[in-house]
Amino acid sequence: MKTRWHRRIILLEAARSGAALLAAGFLSLLQPLLSPWQLLLLPLVVLFAVSFLSCIVRAVSEISVDEEGILLTRGFVPARRLDWSDVTSIEVRIFPLGRYRKATLADFKVRGRSGDMLIDDGLEGFRDVLDQAWREARARGIDVSDLSRTNLAALGLAPSQER
C-alpha cells in the first residue's frame, strides 16, 4: 500500500510559510546591514524558510507499507526503511483540539533499532497504515502500552481489553 499526505493542506501550509518568508525577508532587506531590527528578523526568516522547505518535502513524500516494513520516500531527501523485524515498540497518541474534544489529531511512532518513524493523521489512509502496523506488532509480540491500546480503541482499531 502506498499513500501520501493530503496535498491541499500541505500546499496551504506552504503558501502561509512562503508568504511569511517573503514578508520577513523583505522587511529584513529594508533594514540597515546588521542593525538590531535586521538581527531580530533573521531568525524569523530562517524559521519560515525551514517551515516552507518542510512543507515541500512533505508534499513529495510517500509512505509504502508491506509485509516487510515501512518505507518513507521523500523526494530529494534519502529514503528511510524500517523493517517489521527491527521494530521494538509502537506508540499511538491522540491530541484533543479544543475544549469539547470534538476534533483530534492523532499520530503514531514506530520505534526500531535503526531509528524511529513518526506518522501523523495528515496521511491519506492513516488508519489503514496504523491498522497494518498494529497487526504486524501483534503478530511479532511487540509490546504496546495501555495508553496506546486505549488510543487504538478510540480510533476504532483494537478492543481496549485486548492484551
Secondary structure, DSSP 8 states (H G I E B T S, - for coil): -EE-B-HHHHHHHHHHHHHHHHHHHHHHHHS-TT-HHHHHHHHHHHHHHHHHHHHHHHHHEEEEE-SSEEEEEETTEEEEEEEGGGEEEEEEEEEEESTT--EEEEEEEEEETTEEEEEETTBTTHHHHHHHHHHHHHHTT----HHHHHHHHHTTSS-TT--
